[in-house]
Amino acid sequence: MSSKNRRHTKDYKKTCDSFMTHNRQTPPTPWSASLLRRDLNARAQHLAINSGLLHDQTTGTEPSILFGHEEQAKQSRHGNFHPASYAAICANPAWSRRLTKAHTAHRRVRATADWQWMELDCANSSDALLMNIFCHPAVFSNCHLNPAVANLLGVPSDTQPNFGVHPGVPLKRFPARRNKTTRPTKQQAISSALFSDISLSAPSSQIEEEHHLKDRTEIDLQLGALFIEAKLTESNFQTASPRLIERYRDLETIFAVERLPSKIMTTPTQPSAEDFSDLEEPSPNLLPPTVSARSRTVIQGYQLIRNVLAAFASDASFCVLCDARRRDLIAIWYSILSAVHYPSFAWRLKLLTWQELTSSLPEDLQQFLEAKYGILPA
């Protein structure tokens, strides 16, 4: 580690030690998404003020802390990242592109910042937490994963982290409605073939068919043949109508569809309030008045269902990485897992908590995760 990185890490450690001294007492478990968001934002604000980090906060009933990139005379830094992890991210073009990922709420949640804030600027971003860990030089360097981390995840040590991949989830048929038929460009064909069994030398009609028959869901992290979905303060794993779920080619092969978790939702006839699940839960008094309502059945864990199907189609394993305090998310994952009836594939599906992963990480990173996220080794 360079002397500059050591200085920044030492500064973080001083602030972290100060914060942890006064915050050893943790609230009762389980934690809700809202409670965890409030805790993370309080920690982020403390670190930002005491370390003099560029930051801002959103408006709303539960403001969220946003960090910005700082170009300094000595070294650039970003308050949402461990100094060593951020230096490694900036030095890797594939990783640094992830920093430009737009937040789904950036247009409707305002802040006074004079920069265009992105998803990984948000203090409660699970993607930022993921990169803080896997981009740290003591976890991945010289094209090799730390042996303890590799063994915990069950992947070879020469596996390289790839963030935000789109493996493709096969669909049963072409989309029901299309205004016009278009042939994919050469670049689209190449992109489509990256994670499929099609050779680039395959007939254009075959490439076109594969391009139109895949839902390109995003996987947070790919480690060789392991797909990882990271969660932190998200409210849920999304819901979807049964009709949307039924589009997937391998659905009945993998799942006993009747055992998938479902619930009846009552929705207003007027448009509902916007989803602030990554930032804050809207207050009930902000919901629009309704004249009447209708009920419908939705499937829970839609995001997990797609991820499992993506792993199956790619002959990969799948792991949910979430906070041990979020028992609600863990319960949803197990309800999805209980619906899997493909015996030779079920063993590839697993759950790992940030707390369990932290036990295999270097000490300076453990201290950072405890101070900023309240994550302690299991």
Buried (B, 14 or more C-beta within 10 A) or exposed (E): EEEBBEEBBEBBBEBBEBBBEEBEEEEEEBBBBEBBBBBBBBBBBBBBEBBEBBBBBBEBEBBBBBBBBBEEEEBEBBBBBBBBBBBBBBEBEEBBEBBEBEBBBBEEBEBEBEEEBBBBBBBBBBBBBBBBBBBBBBBBEEEBBBEBBBEBBBBEBEBEBEBBBBBBBBBEEEEEEEEEEEEBEEEBBEBBBEBBEBEEEBEEEEBBBBBBBBBBBBBBBBBBBBBBBBBBBBBBBBBBEEEBBEBBBBBEEBBEBEEBBBEEEEEBEEEEEEBBBBBBBBEEEEEEEEEEEEEEEBBBBBBBBBBBBBBBBBEBBBBBBBBBBBBBBBEBBBBBBBBBBBEEBEEBBBBBBBBBBBEBBBEBBBBBBBBBBBBBBE
